[in-house]
Amino acid sequence: MRPRSNYEVRMIKKLTYLATFNSTGRTLKNQLNFKPGITVLRGENEAGKSFVFEMIRYALFGSAALRSNRSDYDTLEVKLILEIKGRDYTIIRKGNKATVNINEAVGASSVNDFIVSLLGFNLEVFDICANAQQGELDKLTKDMKPAQRREMVDRVIGLDQFEEVEKECRSESNSFKKLAETLSSQIIELDEPEKPDDYEASETLRARLDKEIHNEALRSSLKPLQPPICPDKPEVSLSVLRDNRLFEIDQAIRKDLKNRLSNLPEIHHPYSLKELELFALSLAQKARGNYPRGYTPKELESWYHAHIQLSKAGKIIKCDNCGSIVVGEELPELPPLSKEEIADERQAQAAWAGYNYDDSLPISPLGLRELKEAKAALEADSERQVLLNQLNSLGPELVDCSEDVAALQKYQESLIVYETQLIPYENYLEKKAEIDNLPAPEPLLREKLDMAIRYEALLGKYEATLEFYVAQELQIAEAEAARDGYKRGSEALKKIRSEIKQYIVPALSKVSSGLLEEMTDGNRRNIIIDDDFEIYVDKQHVRTLSGSGVSVVNLALRVALGQVLTQSVIPFFLADEIDANMAEKRTKATYESLQKLKSRLKQIIVITHKEFEGDEVIWLT
């Protein structure tokens, strides 16, 4: 059943709208204020009177309430202020946007859901209970057959959904019933395999067999191994190594001393070191060249410049009488030394600077190289004596023990080979002892393993099938439980639907009867709606009533539906030229009924071209 609201709709307070049709370019624009009581909307044809109701429906329920598509409008804006239990709700729809109280609901879908939740009913309920359009006042009795009236009421209160769920429950119950029967026909009874008397787990037996195979491989891998032969130790003392080492050291020292002696220069002359030094001074004095003649540097400089002046001088002419120079200049006298001699004298002075000529030095019989070699031989003589003394101090040469050492080294090498061969032999002995201690082979172990494997395979297949068997039984139980659950749900929904109908039909009859009696001043008292939704008025079928009687009954039924199906949530009614095709008498009866409904409905808005007295009249131009 659809949710009901605890709020009471008091009235529509204000409606503002702007609409431009893209096909004609026509614009409808208005701002209308509504008050409690009966409001009559009047205006010429095409003034947009019915469009007012369409905008109220659009503001409440969105695009579904439009008589055409939303795309037929270039502009479509509406603002509706609705008072609910003392609080105003401002609904605004502009283009594809929509809000309630600015941000209480935002977006077309959110606003649609908010309004339905707030009111507790949708557009279909609104059009049945609170809105009658041109020529549709008698729709409940004239256009709708009893079955259609029943379906309409079922949809309004949600019984159609109950019926749909009830059918689904019956369908699911039948589906699970067939599933349980199919599973039951497929289930197979199982026989557990017989366990051998001496059964052991194949895993345990396999481990023992693997160990047995390993032991056999060890036995097969063991090959006899002969012990190695230990070498004979030579009759040589280990001290021979030390003696031979001392011999090698002694030989090395002697060799070094002899090499050093052989590298010293030999003395092949009779001269002493002092004589050699005098010879060296003599050679050095001879190498400096001629000794200077004794001229001063100043004299040499003056003579050098005189040679330069003489080399640059021109022809000189003198006076015959007095002998003075007429042409040219006075020249210096010719120096005693030539320019070359001046240069040699300067070189000699530079070479002998700081030295004096010693004519007591002997003439050296040796050249410079021979002199250096003779001096080096004399200087090395002291080192030669030291080396000879060291060589003599070593004493006699030590005895050569190399043959004994070779014999000892050969023994040690043989000993290493022996010890190397001894390791695998000792490993062989250790492995042989280990194999000798292995347990004896277990008889029929492989046969026992094969038997255990066969039993476990059968047992595994049994357990796997048993698991499937148990799962099948569980599926059957679940299917049967689901079948029974859906069946109980279907029966419960059917019962609830029946109980609701048992309440709805009498309630509609009672409320509509009260409205009819009030609207006809007691001339008509009872409306009876039977279980098939046939309608009787004072035991007379509604189809047999006069036109005015039918209108009053339909008005009472519509208001009653609003009171019963929506728990009096809709205390207003919109009537759009419901008198269009009515005779004067029927029109008058209808309007009198509307006047009498003011005690039940807070607000009635009527569109008519006929005379009808309301509490307020709004003219549309």
C-alpha positions as CSV (number, residue, x, y, z in Angstrom):
1,M,0.0,0.0,0.0
2,R,1.2,3.5,-0.8
3,P,2.6,5.5,2.2
4,R,0.2,8.0,3.8
5,S,1.2,11.5,5.0
6,N,0.4,12.8,8.5
7,Y,0.1,16.3,7.1
8,E,-3.1,18.0,6.2
9,V,-3.2,20.0,3.0
10,R,-4.9,23.3,4.0
11,M,-5.0,25.2,0.8
12,I,-3.4,26.5,-2.4
13,K,-2.3,30.0,-1.6
14,K,-0.6,31.4,-4.7
15,L,0.1,30.4,-8.3
16,T,2.5,32.2,-10.7
17,Y,3.2,30.9,-14.1
18,L,4.8,31.9,-17.5
19,A,4.4,29.7,-20.6
20,T,5.3,30.3,-24.3
21,F,4.1,27.7,-26.9
22,N,6.7,27.2,-29.6
23,S,4.2,26.2,-32.2
24,T,2.2,29.5,-32.0
25,G,4.4,31.8,-30.0
26,R,1.5,32.5,-27.7
27,T,2.4,33.4,-24.1
28,L,0.3,32.7,-21.0
29,K,1.3,34.6,-17.9
30,N,-0.4,35.2,-14.6
31,Q,-0.1,35.6,-10.8
32,L,-3.2,34.3,-8.9
33,N,-3.9,34.4,-5.1
34,F,-6.4,31.9,-3.8
35,K,-8.4,32.0,-0.5
36,P,-10.4,29.3,1.4
37,G,-13.9,28.6,0.2
38,I,-15.2,28.5,-3.3
39,T,-13.2,30.4,-6.0
40,V,-14.7,30.8,-9.4
41,L,-12.4,31.3,-12.4
42,R,-14.0,33.2,-15.3
43,G,-12.8,34.4,-18.7
44,E,-13.3,34.3,-22.4
45,N,-12.6,31.2,-24.4
46,E,-8.8,30.7,-24.9
47,A,-8.1,32.9,-21.9
48,G,-6.2,30.0,-20.3
49,K,-8.6,29.0,-17.5
50,S,-8.0,25.2,-17.9
51,F,-4.2,26.0,-18.1
52,V,-4.4,27.3,-14.5
53,F,-5.4,23.8,-13.3
54,E,-2.7,22.3,-15.6
55,M,-0.1,24.5,-14.0
56,I,-1.3,23.5,-10.5
57,R,-1.0,19.8,-11.5
58,Y,2.5,20.5,-13.2
59,A,3.8,22.3,-10.1
60,L,2.8,19.3,-7.9
61,F,3.6,16.4,-10.1
62,G,6.0,17.6,-12.9
63,S,6.0,16.8,-16.6
64,A,3.6,13.8,-16.2
65,A,0.8,16.3,-15.5
66,L,1.2,18.2,-18.8
67,R,-1.4,17.6,-21.5
68,S,1.4,17.9,-24.1
69,N,5.2,17.3,-24.2
70,R,7.6,19.5,-22.3
71,S,9.3,20.2,-25.6
72,D,6.2,22.0,-26.9
73,Y,7.1,25.0,-24.8
74,D,9.8,27.5,-25.4
75,T,9.4,28.8,-21.9
76,L,7.6,27.0,-19.0
77,E,7.9,28.4,-15.5
78,V,5.7,27.9,-12.5
79,K,5.7,28.8,-8.8
80,L,3.1,27.4,-6.4
81,I,2.8,28.2,-2.7
82,L,1.0,25.5,-0.8
83,E,0.2,25.6,2.9
84,I,0.5,22.3,4.8
85,K,-0.3,22.2,8.5
86,G,0.6,25.8,9.0
87,R,3.8,25.7,7.0
88,D,4.2,27.2,3.5
89,Y,6.0,25.1,0.8
90,T,7.1,27.0,-2.3
91,I,7.5,24.8,-5.3
92,I,9.3,26.3,-8.3
93,R,9.8,24.6,-11.7
94,K,11.8,26.5,-14.3
95,G,12.9,24.7,-17.4
96,N,14.6,21.4,-16.3
97,K,15.2,22.7,-12.8
98,A,13.0,22.4,-9.8
99,T,13.2,23.2,-6.1
100,V,11.1,23.1,-2.9
101,N,11.8,25.9,-0.4
102,I,15.1,26.7,-2.4
103,N,17.1,23.8,-1.1
104,E,14.7,21.4,0.8
105,A,14.5,19.4,-2.5
106,V,16.5,20.2,-5.6
107,G,16.1,18.7,-9.1
108,A,13.0,17.5,-10.9
109,S,13.1,13.9,-9.7
110,S,13.9,14.9,-6.1
111,V,11.0,17.4,-6.1
112,N,8.6,14.9,-7.6
113,D,9.5,12.3,-4.9
114,F,9.4,15.0,-2.2
115,I,5.8,16.1,-3.1
116,V,4.5,12.5,-3.3
117,S,6.1,11.8,0.1
118,L,4.7,15.0,1.5
119,L,1.2,14.5,0.3
120,G,1.1,10.7,0.4
121,F,-0.5,10.3,-3.0
122,N,0.4,10.6,-6.7
123,L,-1.1,12.2,-9.8
124,E,-3.5,9.3,-10.4
125,V,-5.0,9.7,-7.0
126,F,-5.2,13.5,-7.3
127,D,-7.0,13.3,-10.7
128,I,-9.6,10.8,-9.2
129,C,-10.2,12.5,-5.9
130,A,-9.5,16.2,-6.3
131,N,-9.7,17.1,-10.0
132,A,-12.6,16.8,-12.4
133,Q,-12.0,18.0,-16.0
134,Q,-14.5,19.0,-18.7
135,G,-17.1,16.2,-19.2
136,E,-15.4,13.8,-16.7
137,L,-17.4,14.4,-13.5
138,D,-19.5,11.2,-14.2
139,K,-16.4,9.2,-15.2
140,L,-16.7,6.9,-12.2
141,T,-20.2,5.7,-13.1
142,K,-20.5,6.4,-16.8
143,D,-17.1,5.6,-18.4
144,M,-15.7,3.1,-15.9
145,K,-17.1,-0.5,-15.6
146,P,-17.2,-2.1,-12.2
147,A,-14.0,-4.1,-12.9
148,Q,-12.2,-0.9,-13.9
149,R,-13.4,0.9,-10.7
150,R,-12.1,-2.0,-8.7
151,E,-8.7,-1.9,-10.5
152,M,-8.6,1.9,-10.0
153,V,-9.1,1.6,-6.3
154,D,-6.6,-1.3,-6.1
155,R,-4.0,0.9,-7.9
156,V,-4.8,3.9,-5.6
157,I,-4.3,2.0,-2.4
158,G,-1.6,-0.3,-3.8
159,L,-3.6,-3.5,-3.8
160,D,-2.5,-4.1,-7.4
161,Q,1.0,-4.4,-6.1
162,F,-0.2,-6.8,-3.4
163,E,-1.8,-8.9,-6.1
164,E,1.3,-8.8,-8.3
165,V,3.5,-9.9,-5.4
166,E,1.0,-12.6,-4.5
167,K,1.2,-13.9,-8.1
168,E,5.0,-13.8,-7.9
169,C,4.9,-15.7,-4.6
170,R,2.7,-18.4,-6.1
171,S,5.0,-18.6,-9.2
172,E,8.1,-18.9,-7.0
173,S,6.4,-21.5,-4.8
174,N,5.7,-23.6,-7.9
175,S,9.2,-23.2,-9.2
176,F,10.7,-24.4,-5.9
177,K,8.3,-27.2,-5.8
178,K,9.4,-28.4,-9.2
179,L,13.1,-28.0,-8.2
180,A,12.6,-30.1,-5.0
181,E,10.9,-32.8,-7.1
182,T,13.7,-32.8,-9.7
183,L,16.4,-33.0,-7.1
184,S,14.7,-35.8,-5.3
185,S,14.5,-37.8,-8.5
186,Q,18.2,-37.4,-9.1
187,I,19.5,-38.3,-5.6
188,I,21.4,-41.7,-5.4
189,E,22.0,-43.8,-2.3
190,L,25.6,-44.5,-1.4
191,D,27.6,-47.6,-0.1
192,E,30.7,-46.9,2.0
193,P,33.7,-49.0,1.0
194,E,35.0,-51.7,3.4
195,K,38.1,-50.8,5.3
196,P,41.0,-53.4,5.2
197,D,41.9,-55.1,8.5
198,D,45.5,-54.1,8.5
199,Y,44.9,-50.7,6.9
200,E,47.4,-47.9,7.4
201,A,47.3,-44.5,5.6
202,S,48.9,-44.5,2.2
203,E,50.9,-41.5,3.2
204,T,52.5,-43.4,6.1
205,L,53.1,-46.5,4.0
206,R,54.5,-44.4,1.2
207,A,57.0,-42.7,3.6
208,R,58.1,-46.1,4.8
209,L,58.4,-47.4,1.2
210,D,60.4,-44.3,0.2
211,K,62.7,-45.0,3.1
212,E,63.0,-48.6,2.1
213,I,63.9,-47.6,-1.5
214,H,66.4,-45.2,-0.1
215,N,68.0,-47.9,2.1
216,E,68.2,-50.2,-0.9
217,A,69.9,-47.5,-2.9
218,L,72.4,-47.0,-0.1
219,R,73.2,-50.8,-0.1
220,S,73.6,-50.8,-3.9
221,S,75.8,-47.7,-3.9
222,L,78.3,-49.1,-1.4
223,K,81.4,-50.5,-3.3
224,P,84.3,-52.2,-1.5
225,L,87.3,-49.9,-1.0
226,Q,90.9,-50.9,-0.2
227,P,92.7,-49.0,2.6
228,P,95.6,-46.7,1.5
229,I,99.3,-47.7,2.1
230,C,101.1,-45.5,4.6
231,P,104.7,-44.4,3.3
232,D,107.9,-45.3,5.2
233,K,109.5,-42.5,7.1
234,P,113.2,-41.9,6.1
235,E,116.0,-42.2,8.8
236,V,116.6,-38.5,8.7
237,S,116.4,-36.1,11.6
238,L,114.1,-33.2,11.2
239,S,117.1,-31.0,12.2
240,V,118.4,-31.6,8.7
241,L,115.8,-29.0,7.5
242,R,117.3,-26.5,9.9
243,D,120.9,-27.4,8.9
244,N,120.0,-27.1,5.2
245,R,118.4,-23.8,5.9
246,L,121.5,-22.5,7.6
247,F,123.6,-23.8,4.7
248,E,121.3,-21.9,2.3
249,I,121.6,-18.7,4.4
250,D,125.5,-19.0,4.6
251,Q,125.7,-19.5,0.8
252,A,123.5,-16.5,0.2
253,I,125.6,-14.3,2.4
254,R,128.9,-15.4,0.8
255,K,127.4,-14.9,-2.6
256,D,126.3,-11.4,-1.7
257,L,129.8,-10.4,-0.3
258,K,131.6,-11.8,-3.4
259,N,129.2,-10.0,-5.7
260,R,129.8,-6.7,-3.9
261,L,133.7,-7.3,-4.0
262,S,133.5,-8.0,-7.7
263,N,131.7,-4.8,-8.3
264,L,134.4,-2.6,-6.6
265,P,137.0,-0.9,-9.0
266,E,140.6,-2.4,-9.0
267,I,143.7,-0.2,-8.3
268,H,146.1,-0.1,-11.4
269,H,148.4,2.8,-10.4
270,P,151.0,3.7,-7.7
271,Y,149.7,7.2,-6.8
272,S,148.4,8.2,-3.4
273,L,145.1,10.0,-2.9
274,K,147.0,13.3,-2.2
275,E,148.9,13.0,-5.5
276,L,145.7,12.3,-7.3
277,E,144.2,15.5,-5.8
278,L,147.2,17.6,-7.0
279,F,146.8,16.1,-10.4
280,A,143.1,17.1,-10.4
281,L,144.0,20.7,-9.5
282,S,146.6,20.8,-12.3
283,L,144.1,19.6,-14.8
284,A,141.5,22.2,-13.6
285,Q,144.1,25.0,-13.9
286,K,145.0,23.8,-17.4
287,A,141.3,23.7,-18.4
288,R,140.9,27.4,-17.4
289,G,143.2,28.4,-20.3
290,N,145.8,31.3,-20.6
291,Y,146.3,33.4,-17.5
292,P,145.2,37.1,-17.9
293,R,148.0,39.7,-19.0
294,G,147.1,42.1,-16.2
295,Y,145.1,44.7,-18.0
296,T,142.2,46.3,-16.0
297,P,138.6,46.0,-17.1
298,K,138.5,49.8,-17.6
299,E,141.4,49.7,-20.0
300,L,139.8,46.9,-22.0
301,E,136.5,48.8,-22.2
302,S,138.2,52.0,-23.4
303,W,140.2,50.1,-26.1
304,Y,137.0,48.3,-27.2
305,H,135.2,51.7,-27.7
306,A,138.2,53.1,-29.5
307,H,138.1,50.3,-32.0
308,I,134.4,51.1,-32.6
309,Q,135.1,54.8,-33.2
310,L,137.9,54.0,-35.6
311,S,135.7,51.6,-37.6
312,K,133.0,54.3,-38.0
313,A,135.4,57.3,-38.9
314,G,135.4,59.0,-42.3
315,K,138.3,60.9,-44.2
316,I,140.1,63.6,-42.2
317,I,141.4,66.8,-43.9
318,K,143.9,69.0,-42.0
319,C,145.1,72.6,-42.6
320,D,148.5,72.8,-44.3
321,N,149.6,75.9,-42.3
322,C,148.4,75.1,-38.8
323,G,147.7,71.4,-38.9
324,S,144.1,71.6,-37.5
325,I,141.3,69.3,-38.8
326,V,139.2,71.0,-41.5
327,V,137.0,68.0,-42.4
328,G,136.0,65.1,-40.0
329,E,136.8,64.7,-36.2
330,E,139.7,64.0,-34.0
331,L,140.2,60.1,-33.7
332,P,141.7,58.2,-30.7
333,E,145.0,56.4,-31.0
334,L,145.1,52.8,-32.1
335,P,144.8,50.5,-29.0
336,P,147.7,48.1,-28.2
337,L,145.3,45.1,-28.5
338,S,143.0,44.1,-31.3
339,K,139.3,43.5,-30.8
340,E,139.9,39.7,-30.8
341,E,142.7,40.0,-28.2
342,I,140.4,42.2,-26.0
343,A,137.7,39.5,-26.2
344,D,140.3,36.8,-25.3
345,E,141.5,38.9,-22.3
346,R,138.0,39.4,-21.0
347,Q,137.3,35.6,-21.2
348,A,140.6,34.8,-19.4
349,Q,139.7,37.3,-16.6
350,A,136.2,35.7,-16.3
351,A,137.7,32.1,-16.2
352,W,140.4,33.0,-13.6
353,A,138.2,35.1,-11.4
354,G,138.9,34.1,-7.8
355,Y,141.8,31.9,-8.9
356,N,145.6,32.5,-8.9
357,Y,148.0,30.6,-11.1
358,D,150.1,28.0,-9.2
359,D,153.2,27.1,-11.1
360,S,154.2,24.5,-8.4
361,L,151.5,22.0,-9.4
362,P,152.8,18.9,-11.1
363,I,151.8,18.0,-14.6
364,S,149.2,15.2,-14.4
365,P,150.2,11.9,-16.1
366,L,146.5,10.8,-16.2
367,G,143.6,12.2,-18.1
368,L,140.5,13.4,-16.3
369,R,138.6,10.1,-16.8
370,E,141.6,8.1,-15.6
371,L,142.0,10.4,-12.7
372,K,138.3,9.8,-11.6
373,E,138.6,6.0,-11.9
374,A,141.9,6.0,-9.9
375,K,140.3,8.2,-7.2
376,A,137.2,5.9,-7.0
377,A,139.4,2.8,-6.7
378,L,141.3,4.3,-3.8
379,E,138.1,5.5,-2.1
380,A,136.6,1.9,-2.5
381,D,139.6,0.3,-0.9
382,S,138.3,0.8,2.7
383,E,135.0,-0.9,1.7
384,R,136.9,-3.7,0.0
385,Q,138.7,-4.3,3.3
386,V,135.5,-4.4,5.3
387,L,133.8,-6.9,2.8
388,L,136.9,-9.1,2.9
389,N,136.9,-9.0,6.7
390,Q,133.2,-10.0,6.7
391,L,133.9,-12.9,4.3
392,N,136.8,-14.2,6.4
393,S,134.7,-13.9,9.5
394,L,132.2,-16.5,8.2
395,G,134.7,-19.3,8.6
396,P,134.6,-22.5,6.7
397,E,131.6,-23.3,4.4
398,L,128.8,-25.4,5.9
399,V,128.0,-28.9,4.7
400,D,125.4,-29.3,1.9
401,C,122.3,-31.3,3.2
402,S,120.1,-31.0,0.1
403,E,119.9,-34.8,-0.6
404,D,118.6,-35.5,2.9
405,V,116.2,-32.7,2.6
406,A,114.9,-34.1,-0.8
407,A,114.3,-37.5,0.8
408,L,112.4,-35.9,3.7
409,Q,110.3,-33.8,1.3
410,K,109.4,-36.8,-0.7
411,Y,108.3,-38.6,2.4
412,Q,106.1,-35.6,3.4
413,E,104.5,-35.5,-0.1
414,S,103.8,-39.3,0.2
415,L,102.3,-38.7,3.6
416,I,100.0,-36.0,2.2
417,V,98.8,-38.4,-0.5
418,Y,98.2,-41.1,2.1
419,E,96.2,-38.8,4.3
420,T,94.2,-37.7,1.3
421,Q,93.4,-41.3,0.4
422,L,92.6,-42.1,4.1
423,I,89.6,-39.6,4.2
424,P,87.4,-41.4,1.6
425,Y,88.4,-44.8,3.2
426,E,87.3,-43.6,6.6
427,N,84.1,-42.3,5.0
428,Y,83.6,-45.7,3.4
429,L,84.0,-47.4,6.8
430,E,81.5,-44.9,8.4
431,K,79.0,-45.5,5.5
432,K,79.4,-49.2,5.7
433,A,78.7,-49.1,9.5
434,E,75.6,-47.1,8.8
435,I,74.4,-49.5,6.1
436,D,75.1,-52.5,8.4
437,N,72.8,-50.9,11.0
438,L,69.9,-50.3,8.6
439,P,66.7,-52.2,9.4
440,A,65.8,-55.3,7.4
441,P,63.3,-54.8,4.5
442,E,59.6,-54.9,5.5
443,P,57.8,-57.8,3.6
444,L,54.8,-57.0,1.4
445,L,55.1,-53.2,2.0
446,R,54.5,-52.3,-1.7
447,E,51.4,-54.6,-1.8
448,K,50.0,-53.0,1.4
449,L,50.6,-49.5,-0.1
450,D,48.7,-50.5,-3.3
451,M,45.8,-51.8,-1.3
452,A,45.7,-48.6,0.9
453,I,45.7,-46.4,-2.3
454,R,42.8,-48.3,-3.8
455,Y,40.8,-48.1,-0.5
456,E,41.5,-44.4,-0.1
457,A,40.5,-43.7,-3.8
458,L,37.2,-45.5,-3.2
459,L,36.7,-43.7,0.2
460,G,37.5,-40.3,-1.5
461,K,35.0,-41.0,-4.2
462,Y,32.4,-42.0,-1.6
463,E,33.1,-38.9,0.6
464,A,33.0,-36.6,-2.4
465,T,29.7,-38.2,-3.5
466,L,28.5,-38.1,0.1
467,E,29.2,-34.4,0.2
468,F,27.2,-33.9,-3.0
469,Y,24.5,-36.2,-1.6
470,V,24.3,-34.1,1.6
471,A,24.3,-30.9,-0.5
472,Q,21.5,-32.3,-2.6
473,E,19.5,-33.1,0.5
474,L,20.2,-29.6,1.8
475,Q,19.1,-28.2,-1.6
476,I,15.9,-30.2,-1.5
477,A,15.3,-29.0,2.1
478,E,16.0,-25.4,1.1
479,A,13.8,-25.7,-2.0
480,E,10.9,-27.2,0.1
481,A,11.4,-24.5,2.7
482,A,11.3,-21.8,0.1
483,R,8.3,-23.4,-1.5
484,D,6.4,-23.4,1.8
485,G,7.6,-19.9,2.6
486,Y,6.4,-18.4,-0.7
487,K,3.2,-20.3,-0.4
488,R,2.5,-18.9,3.1
489,G,3.5,-15.4,1.7
490,S,1.0,-15.8,-1.1
491,E,-1.8,-16.9,1.2
492,A,-0.9,-14.0,3.7
493,L,-1.0,-11.4,0.9
494,K,-4.3,-12.8,-0.4
495,K,-5.7,-12.5,3.1
496,I,-4.4,-9.0,3.6
497,R,-5.8,-7.9,0.3
498,S,-9.2,-9.4,1.2
499,E,-9.2,-7.7,4.6
500,I,-8.3,-4.3,3.1
501,K,-11.1,-4.7,0.6
502,Q,-13.5,-5.6,3.4
503,Y,-12.7,-2.3,5.0
504,I,-12.4,-0.1,1.9
505,V,-15.8,-1.0,0.3
506,P,-17.9,-0.4,3.4
507,A,-15.9,2.8,4.2
508,L,-16.5,4.2,0.7
509,S,-20.2,3.4,1.0
510,K,-20.4,5.0,4.4
511,V,-18.5,8.2,3.6
512,S,-20.1,8.7,0.2
513,S,-23.6,8.1,1.8
514,G,-23.0,10.8,4.4
515,L,-21.8,13.2,1.7
516,L,-24.8,12.4,-0.5
517,E,-27.3,12.9,2.3
518,E,-25.7,16.2,3.2
519,M,-25.5,17.4,-0.5
520,T,-29.2,16.4,-1.2
521,D,-30.6,17.6,2.2
522,G,-31.6,14.1,3.0
523,N,-33.4,13.3,-0.3
524,R,-30.8,10.7,-1.1
525,R,-29.3,8.8,1.8
526,N,-27.5,5.6,0.9
527,I,-24.8,4.7,-1.6
528,I,-24.0,1.0,-1.6
529,I,-20.9,-0.4,-3.3
530,D,-20.9,-4.2,-3.5
531,D,-17.9,-6.5,-3.7
532,D,-18.0,-6.4,-7.5
533,F,-18.0,-2.5,-7.3
534,E,-21.5,-2.2,-8.7
535,I,-23.0,1.1,-7.3
536,Y,-26.5,1.4,-5.9
537,V,-28.2,4.6,-4.6
538,D,-31.1,3.9,-2.2
539,K,-31.2,0.4,-3.7
540,Q,-31.5,1.8,-7.2
541,H,-28.6,1.1,-9.7
542,V,-26.7,4.3,-10.5
543,R,-27.3,3.9,-14.2
544,T,-31.0,4.4,-13.7
545,L,-30.7,7.8,-12.0
546,S,-31.4,11.1,-13.7
547,G,-28.5,13.2,-15.0
548,S,-28.5,15.5,-12.0
549,G,-28.6,12.6,-9.6
550,V,-25.7,10.9,-11.4
551,S,-23.6,14.2,-11.1
552,V,-24.3,14.5,-7.4
553,V,-23.5,10.8,-6.8
554,N,-20.2,11.1,-8.8
555,L,-19.2,14.2,-6.8
556,A,-19.9,12.4,-3.5
557,L,-18.0,9.3,-4.7
558,R,-14.9,11.4,-5.8
559,V,-14.8,13.4,-2.5
560,A,-15.4,10.1,-0.5
561,L,-12.5,8.5,-2.4
562,G,-10.3,11.4,-1.4
563,Q,-11.5,11.2,2.2
564,V,-11.1,7.4,2.5
565,L,-8.3,6.5,0.2
566,T,-6.0,9.3,1.3
567,Q,-7.2,9.6,4.9
568,S,-8.7,13.1,4.3
569,V,-5.3,14.4,3.0
570,I,-7.1,16.2,0.1
571,P,-9.4,18.9,1.5
572,F,-9.7,20.8,-1.9
573,F,-11.3,20.1,-5.2
574,L,-10.7,21.4,-8.8
575,A,-13.7,21.5,-11.1
576,D,-12.9,22.4,-14.8
577,E,-16.2,23.2,-16.6
578,I,-17.9,20.1,-15.2
579,D,-21.2,21.7,-16.2
580,A,-20.3,22.1,-19.9
581,N,-22.8,19.5,-21.1
582,M,-25.3,19.7,-18.3
583,A,-28.9,20.9,-18.4
584,E,-29.8,23.9,-16.3
585,K,-31.5,21.7,-13.6
586,R,-28.5,19.3,-13.4
587,T,-26.1,22.3,-13.3
588,K,-28.0,23.9,-10.5
589,A,-28.0,20.6,-8.5
590,T,-24.3,20.2,-9.0
591,Y,-23.4,23.7,-7.9
592,E,-25.7,23.3,-4.9
593,S,-23.8,20.2,-4.0
594,L,-20.5,22.0,-4.3
595,Q,-21.8,24.7,-1.9
596,K,-22.7,22.1,0.6
597,L,-19.3,20.5,0.4
598,K,-17.7,23.7,1.9
599,S,-18.0,22.1,5.3
600,R,-15.9,19.1,4.2
601,L,-13.5,20.8,1.7
602,K,-11.3,23.8,2.7
603,Q,-11.0,25.0,-0.9
604,I,-13.0,24.5,-4.1
605,I,-11.9,26.1,-7.4
606,V,-14.4,26.1,-10.2
607,I,-14.0,27.0,-13.9
608,T,-17.4,27.8,-15.5
609,H,-19.1,30.0,-18.1
610,K,-22.4,29.7,-16.3
611,E,-23.8,31.6,-13.4
612,F,-22.4,30.3,-10.1
613,E,-22.0,32.2,-6.9
614,G,-18.7,31.7,-5.2
615,D,-16.9,33.3,-2.3
616,E,-14.4,34.9,-4.8
617,V,-14.3,35.4,-8.5
618,I,-11.1,35.7,-10.5
619,W,-11.3,37.0,-14.1
620,L,-8.7,35.9,-16.6
621,T,-8.0,38.1,-19.6
